[in-house]
Amino acid sequence: MDTRSLTLGDGRTLQVYDVTPGESDLLPIIYHHGSPNVGEPPAPLYQAAAERGLRWIGYDRPGYGGSTARPGRSVGDAAGDAQVVADHLGLDRYAVLGHSGGGAHALACAALTPQRVTAAVSISGLAPLVAYGQRTPGLDWFAGINPGGEAELRAATQGADALRAHFETAEFDPSMFIESDWEELNGDWAWCNHVVSLAQLAGPEPFIDDDVASVGDWGFHPSDISVPTLVVHGSADRVVPASHGRWLAEHIEGANFLEVAGAGHISVMRSAATALDWIAERA
């Protein structure tokens, strides 16, 4: 994997990861990481991507890893950053895939840079709480979120200072993961522990920026998306309930929805190769 630091026109830097540099015959996928993670694409899927002629690229969202912080950023800002990464690597078209907190950022690329995006996948991703200044109708947004996660996200709706204060006393809520999630975190998807530990080196600020952006106005509405989109969700997810995935699929025209029975927030990634098949078919 090639890792490089890219300097943007506004002076910020983005740390970029290219799993198969120079492989111009492979279809690129720009990976949007979860919260808190860094942008290394998911190592458990390297082989599956190579077998399907796909190339993983990722980058650290602002504040994480080697990327400059951008306080007050919106979810929609990810579209511009991903486009700059693609330009730097000489990529005209690319697919996008995001897991968890990265799901919304992948959808941002589909909505705001459709001329560049061939296909978009959101796995275990949130639906918007607010879009174009209005509360999202038709979704009980906090229902089904584990108690610790609900308290965190409600604090985020009050702003960065309130969330910062919440984190000073909050304790980890193990109920966020179901048994199969814990099995994966101690098995094939132990890689998640690696990227979380790297993200935590930056402290809580980029995580705060992610949460505040997630509950704020995304800068687009999912109904703006016109590129092929796949929404994947575990039916037993306690971090982001499956109702969010269903809502997204209902509000993105022509979207495909894959609900994985009994899967949680991490164990749903057992089905990620299906999403890679779906991307490859649209190449």
PyMOL commands that set and color helices and strands:
alter all, ss='L'
color gray80, all
select helices_A, chain A and resi 43-51+77-88+101-112+147-156+160-169+174-176+179-185+191-200+205-215+222-224+242-251+267-281
alter helices_A, ss='H'
color red, helices_A
select strands_A, chain A and resi 2-7+13-18+27-32+54-59+94-99+117-123+130-131+134-135+229-234+256-260
alter strands_A, ss='S'
color yellow, strands_A
deselect
rebuild
show_as cartoon
